Amino acid sequence: MDFDFPEELAETRKKIREFGLRELTPELAEKYDREEKYPNEIRKKAFEAGIINYENPWGMLMAIEELCRIDPGLGISATVSLFGEEVIMLFGTEEQKQKYLTRVNSGELIMGLAVTEPGGGSDVAGIKTTATRSGDKFIINGAKMFITNGQIADFIVMLVRTSPPNGKRHHGLSTVIVDTKAKGFTANKLEGKLGVRATNTAELVLNNVEIPVENLVGPEGKGFYHIMTFFNISRVYVAAQGLGIAQGALDRMLQYIKKASALGIAEANSESSQFILAEVAAKVEAARLLTYKAASFLFQFKPDPIITSIAKWHAAEAAVFAAEKAMELTGTTGITSDLERFYRDAKILEIWEGTSEVEKLIIARMLTKEDGTQ
Ligand SMILES: Cc1cc2nc3c(=O)[nH]c(=O)nc-3n(C[C@H](O)[C@H](O)[C@H](O)COP(=O)(O)OP(=O)(O)OC[C@H]3O[C@@H](n4cnc5c(N)ncnc54)[C@H](O)[C@@H]3O)c2cc1C
């Protein structure tokens, strides 16, 4: 088994890294975080440079990893404008693909995916937003919470209830495309997040929003299945975010040790510092192997939900661990450097697209199911 990437992917990674170091400057990273502003110019440049190219899935994964390694807030913002597109890609009509996906994949449009509501995110089947059929329209009422790109998106793929659960809570849910310019749609930007402040997050309020029935994605009543299928894909990309952040923290630890050693600061190379470094390096490497294994299954069209959830959980944990240990090792230097952002930004990975607890539940349930014991 060969663990090396082929030459053209090594070249892709090099190109992404060069782009990231050129465009995601420390000044811009600090500014967008402080101002809690979405870096649309950087996103556009990433499309122009071919860094975001949905036709090259390994390239997409590397873009997320390498840009998050430089700055998580900018890295995620620049790569998340396609968030949710797999729902349309897998279940949408040819017309929907032409109308929406072509323009999202070229960077012209920004989209989002809305599942979470004010009542919670983990319990997907418990959502309350309704879409009621009226002639050739659906009328949507409800609210969505913490929606990435919520205020800047051109359209949102949304999970809604189209019929009562009838005993099974995950029945009667559907996915629909909502135009953000529709009458009755409001997006309120959420500010003051712990981290990833350059990403746009919003509360969405839907007050009698009308959408044509053609905006239903896939068969009515299959929304829960669409969203679960989507998460089995998107979690691989979250694992790549975690890998990038963990590697970025490790990079900074090494830079610090080098500088401090040159200045004759003995503690930088003490045994306890070496232990911390080794622990972080081991977590990063494990995150890398798991992320690439999950991606390899996914890109061969045979995603493995157990490996995907293990990768997402582990890489998120590696990012949080690495950022914290980097802070410990670098002390006041770290607190006053960009590591401060890594420390704040890492935490979201243990929350979005399935908390670590939810990932553990999936792993355990799938294992016992496969074992035939449930
Ligand atoms: C910055 C940001 C961006 C986001 N972007 C999006 C987006 O684009 N689209 C979207 O739909 N959502 C988005 N979310 C929401 C995110 O997916 C949810 O926060 C997440 O799913 C957890 O839901 P919750 O916060 O409501 O926590 P809850 O579901 O209320 O969970 C609270 C706690 O209980 C635990 N828990 C819940 N259920 C169980 C269980 N059955 N067993 C054991 N423990 C359990 C959880 O692990 C967690 O620790 C975003 C959130 C943030 C912060």
The ligand as an SDF file (V2000), in Angstrom:
LIG
                    3D

 53 58  0  0  0  0  0  0  0  0999 V2000
  -20.7650   28.6230   14.0810 C   0  0  0  0  0  0  0  0  0  0  0  0
  -21.8380   27.6210   13.8480 C   0  0  0  0  0  0  0  0  0  0  0  0
  -22.2360   27.3260   12.5480 C   0  0  0  0  0  0  0  0  0  0  0  0
  -23.2500   26.3920   12.3120 C   0  0  0  0  0  0  0  0  0  0  0  0
  -23.6740   26.1620   11.0340 N   0  0  0  0  0  0  0  0  0  0  0  0
  -24.7810   25.3920   10.8170 C   0  0  0  0  0  0  0  0  0  0  0  0
  -25.3580   25.2720    9.5120 C   0  0  0  0  0  0  0  0  0  0  0  0
  -24.8400   25.8090    8.5200 O   0  0  0  0  0  0  0  0  0  0  0  0
  -26.4890   24.5340    9.3710 N   0  0  0  0  0  0  0  0  0  0  0  0
  -27.0990   23.9240   10.4180 C   0  0  0  0  0  0  0  0  0  0  0  0
  -28.1220   23.2860   10.2230 O   0  0  0  0  0  0  0  0  0  0  0  0
  -26.5720   24.0170   11.6730 N   0  0  0  0  0  0  0  0  0  0  0  0
  -25.4400   24.7380   11.8940 C   0  0  0  0  0  0  0  0  0  0  0  0
  -24.9180   24.8780   13.1620 N   0  0  0  0  0  0  0  0  0  0  0  0
  -25.5660   24.1950   14.2610 C   0  0  0  0  0  0  0  0  0  0  0  0
  -24.8260   22.9680   14.7400 C   0  0  0  0  0  0  0  0  0  0  0  0
  -24.9020   21.9550   13.7720 O   0  0  0  0  0  0  0  0  0  0  0  0
  -25.4400   22.5720   16.0770 C   0  0  0  0  0  0  0  0  0  0  0  0
  -24.9630   23.5050   17.0280 O   0  0  0  0  0  0  0  0  0  0  0  0
  -25.0750   21.1790   16.4950 C   0  0  0  0  0  0  0  0  0  0  0  0
  -25.7270   20.2400   15.6730 O   0  0  0  0  0  0  0  0  0  0  0  0
  -25.4780   20.8780   17.9450 C   0  0  0  0  0  0  0  0  0  0  0  0
  -26.7660   21.2790   18.1790 O   0  0  0  0  0  0  0  0  0  0  0  0
  -27.1200   22.2230   19.4390 P   0  0  0  0  0  0  0  0  0  0  0  0
  -26.1000   23.2990   19.4910 O   0  0  0  0  0  0  0  0  0  0  0  0
  -28.5340   22.6140   19.3070 O   0  0  0  0  0  0  0  0  0  0  0  0
  -26.8830   21.3200   20.6750 O   0  0  0  0  0  0  0  0  0  0  0  0
  -27.8860   20.2220   21.2490 P   0  0  0  0  0  0  0  0  0  0  0  0
  -28.3490   19.3330   20.1610 O   0  0  0  0  0  0  0  0  0  0  0  0
  -28.9030   20.9100   22.0760 O   0  0  0  0  0  0  0  0  0  0  0  0
  -26.8980   19.4170   22.1890 O   0  0  0  0  0  0  0  0  0  0  0  0
  -26.4120   19.9620   23.4210 C   0  0  0  0  0  0  0  0  0  0  0  0
  -25.4760   18.9400   24.0530 C   0  0  0  0  0  0  0  0  0  0  0  0
  -26.1550   17.6960   24.2580 O   0  0  0  0  0  0  0  0  0  0  0  0
  -25.4720   16.6470   23.6060 C   0  0  0  0  0  0  0  0  0  0  0  0
  -26.4360   15.7080   23.0460 N   0  0  0  0  0  0  0  0  0  0  0  0
  -27.4880   16.0000   22.2550 C   0  0  0  0  0  0  0  0  0  0  0  0
  -28.1660   14.8750   21.9380 N   0  0  0  0  0  0  0  0  0  0  0  0
  -27.5330   13.8510   22.5480 C   0  0  0  0  0  0  0  0  0  0  0  0
  -27.7460   12.4510   22.5940 C   0  0  0  0  0  0  0  0  0  0  0  0
  -28.7640   11.8740   21.9450 N   0  0  0  0  0  0  0  0  0  0  0  0
  -26.8850   11.6970   23.3270 N   0  0  0  0  0  0  0  0  0  0  0  0
  -25.8360   12.2590   23.9760 C   0  0  0  0  0  0  0  0  0  0  0  0
  -25.5910   13.5960   23.9700 N   0  0  0  0  0  0  0  0  0  0  0  0
  -26.4250   14.3720   23.2630 C   0  0  0  0  0  0  0  0  0  0  0  0
  -24.6650   17.3010   22.5170 C   0  0  0  0  0  0  0  0  0  0  0  0
  -23.5330   16.5080   22.1710 O   0  0  0  0  0  0  0  0  0  0  0  0
  -24.2670   18.5950   23.1710 C   0  0  0  0  0  0  0  0  0  0  0  0
  -23.1580   18.4020   23.9870 O   0  0  0  0  0  0  0  0  0  0  0  0
  -23.8660   25.7390   13.4030 C   0  0  0  0  0  0  0  0  0  0  0  0
  -23.4390   26.0170   14.7170 C   0  0  0  0  0  0  0  0  0  0  0  0
  -22.4600   26.9320   14.9440 C   0  0  0  0  0  0  0  0  0  0  0  0
  -22.0500   27.2200   16.3570 C   0  0  0  0  0  0  0  0  0  0  0  0
  1  2  1  0
  2  3  1  0
  2 52  2  0
  3  4  2  0
  4  5  1  0
  4 50  1  0
  5  6  2  0
  6  7  1  0
  6 13  1  0
  7  8  2  0
  7  9  1  0
  9 10  1  0
 10 11  2  0
 10 12  1  0
 12 13  2  0
 13 14  1  0
 14 15  1  0
 14 50  1  0
 15 16  1  0
 16 17  1  0
 16 18  1  0
 18 19  1  0
 18 20  1  0
 20 21  1  0
 20 22  1  0
 22 23  1  0
 23 24  1  0
 24 25  2  0
 24 26  1  0
 24 27  1  0
 27 28  1  0
 28 29  2  0
 28 30  1  0
 28 31  1  0
 31 32  1  0
 32 33  1  0
 33 34  1  0
 33 48  1  0
 34 35  1  0
 35 36  1  0
 35 46  1  0
 36 37  1  0
 36 45  1  0
 37 38  2  0
 38 39  1  0
 39 40  1  0
 39 45  2  0
 40 41  1  0
 40 42  2  0
 42 43  1  0
 43 44  2  0
 44 45  1  0
 46 47  1  0
 46 48  1  0
 48 49  1  0
 50 51  2  0
 51 52  1  0
 52 53  1  0
M  END
$$$$
